Amino acid sequence: MPLRQARADDLSVLSTIYAAAFYDEDVVGALMHPHRDKYPSDYHEYWAKQVREWYWSYHHQLVVTYTTTPAGEEVLTGVGDWIRYGTGWESYWGLWGNWDPRTIVTPAVRLRHRIFSYGYPNRAADPTMHAVLSQAMLYSKHLWSGRRDTGWYLNFLAVDPAYQNRGYGRALVAWGIEQAQKENVPASVISGTGKDTFYQRCGFHLLAGHVTDGKGNPLNGKVEGGAVLFCDAKET
């Protein structure tokens, strides 16, 4: 299955893939963007902003799968946003490390998006749910502590609906698990509704908890899924 790291000229297509794949998903789709049918361009712009920020962040690795047409044209089929968190991330970039220029670009991109949102708010979104994911993570951040405080985390995985069930998603998952195994650090993912079996078959065998757990958690009782799954490092 052909994979490569995303390029700047891929970002528009990648945001379209994310928007399509998560359209009917229960958190980013239904809960955070209840008006996406009425304002589809605003919903798409949400993903465009996310993808731009991930691309320019030195902690993120956007990895894409693709196929090639008979004419030799490349068609992107899926994308995975993997995050290298914790200590030692700079070693992944070799000589660049802490000198990666994206340490400057990333805050600038985020500031631009924040300013833009004041004049052009996301009409597809429920403003009370804007930060629901980060708020919910406060109740489960302890799951990434101790021997799991450094590793690779699959942030968002998406496959173009036209290319699903062909192995692209599995290949994108395998890429990150392979990076984790090279460093002997854990890989983790938060499973969406109905996706537990898929991720378990990909190698995430350990259930650590649920991101929806906890009294006061804004996701508690509102969505299904949310299993925090790990592929732990080997003990040495």
Disulfide bonds with the S-S distance in Angstrom:
none
